[in-house]
Structures are given as structure tokens and as C-alpha cells.
Amino acid sequence: MRSSYKDLLDALDLHQNVLHAEEQAIIARDLNTVERISHLKDESIEKLTFANNKPLEHYPVFIQERISIILEKQQKNTDNFRRLHIQDNPSFTKESTSPLFKRMKQAYLP
């Protein structure tokens, strides 16, 4: 592995771990943990953005595949969160003003 990709690979590892923790919290329907993880996710996305300094097609295939896997995982988490916590939870209405709802809506709803 070339050292020029080390920061990106480290950022991908971190983000993948955060997404896994987020997935587990969503499955457990634990909104407090999802909220805490969303802060970690913001940080990992910032590191990933900083490390990702080239268009995707300029990376070797193994890095492109890692990025694709992470993007798929993010989409899966978003879909699961929508299904399990917002659409199925009557306390989350479009009129809800709770700070947690606003943050979750911003992160997961279009």
C-alpha cells in the first residue's frame, strides 16, 4: 500500500466502524446512541473529506471498492433509520420540534 493512501484508508476504516456502530444502534432502536454516533459520524466524514483529495476514478480499484462499500452501508443505514424510527414511530411527526428529531430529520430525511 502506498503511503499516499494511508490517510484515506485510515479515514475509511474509521468511517466504516462508525457506520457499523450506527447500524447496531438503529437496529436496537436506540435514538440516544444514534444521536451520539451522529456526532462521531460528522467527525469521521470530516476526516474522510480531508483525506479524499482526488476524484474517485483516480484511486486504485481496491480503494474505489472500499468507498463503494461504505456508500452502500450509509444508504442502508439511512433506509433502515427511516423505516424503523421515523416512519414507524408515531412520536416523530412532521410537526415535531424536538432537537433530536430535527437532527435526525436533517441526517436521514430528504
C-alpha positions in Angstrom: 0.0 0.0 0.0 1.4 3.4 -0.9 1.7 5.8 2.0 -0.1 8.5 0.0 -3.3 6.5 0.5 -2.7 5.8 4.2 -4.7 8.8 5.5 -7.6 7.9 3.2 -7.6 4.3 4.2 -7.4 5.2 7.9 -10.4 7.6 7.4 -12.3 4.9 5.5 -11.7 2.4 8.4 -12.9 5.0 11.0 -16.0 5.8 9.0 -16.8 2.1 8.4 -16.5 1.5 12.1 -18.8 4.4 12.9 -21.3 3.2 10.3 -21.3 -0.2 11.9 -22.0 1.3 15.3 -24.7 3.4 13.8 -26.3 0.3 12.2 -26.3 -1.5 15.6 -28.0 1.5 17.3 -30.6 1.7 14.6 -31.4 -2.0 14.8 -31.7 -1.6 18.6 -33.9 1.4 18.1 -31.7 3.4 20.4 -32.2 7.0 19.4 -29.9 8.3 22.1 -27.0 6.2 20.8 -27.8 7.2 17.2 -27.6 10.8 18.3 -24.2 10.3 20.0 -22.9 8.4 17.0 -24.1 11.1 14.6 -21.5 13.4 16.2 -18.8 10.8 15.6 -20.1 10.4 12.1 -19.7 14.1 11.5 -16.1 13.9 12.6 -15.3 10.8 10.6 -16.9 12.4 7.5 -14.7 15.5 8.0 -11.6 13.3 8.2 -12.7 11.4 5.2 -13.3 14.6 3.2 -9.9 15.9 4.2 -8.2 12.7 3.2 -10.1 12.3 -0.1 -8.3 14.7 -2.3 -8.9 13.1 -5.7 -11.9 12.2 -7.8 -12.9 8.6 -7.2 -11.8 7.3 -10.6 -8.2 8.3 -9.8 -7.9 5.9 -7.0 -6.8 2.2 -7.3 -9.6 -0.3 -7.7 -9.3 -1.6 -4.1 -9.9 2.0 -2.7 -12.8 2.6 -5.1 -14.4 -0.7 -3.9 -13.9 0.4 -0.2 -15.6 3.7 -0.9 -18.5 2.0 -2.7 -19.0 -0.4 0.2 -19.1 2.5 2.6 -21.5 4.4 0.5 -23.8 1.4 0.3 -23.6 0.9 4.1 -24.5 4.6 4.6 -27.5 4.3 2.3 -28.6 1.1 4.1 -28.4 2.8 7.5 -30.4 5.8 6.1 -33.1 3.5 4.7 -33.2 1.5 8.0 -33.4 4.6 10.1 -36.3 6.0 8.0 -38.2 2.7 8.2 -37.5 1.9 11.8 -37.5 5.2 13.6 -39.3 7.9 11.7 -42.0 6.3 9.6 -42.9 3.7 12.2 -42.6 6.0 15.2 -45.8 8.0 15.9 -44.0 10.4 18.1 -42.0 11.6 15.1 -44.3 13.8 13.1 -43.5 16.4 10.6 -44.6 19.0 13.2 -42.2 17.7 15.9 -39.9 20.4 17.3 -37.6 18.3 19.4 -33.9 18.9 18.8 -33.3 15.2 18.4 -36.0 15.0 15.7 -34.6 18.0 13.9 -31.1 16.5 13.9 -32.4 13.1 12.8 -34.5 14.6 10.1 -31.6 16.6 8.8 -29.4 13.5 8.7 -31.8 11.0 7.4 -34.8 12.5 5.6 -34.6 14.1 2.1 
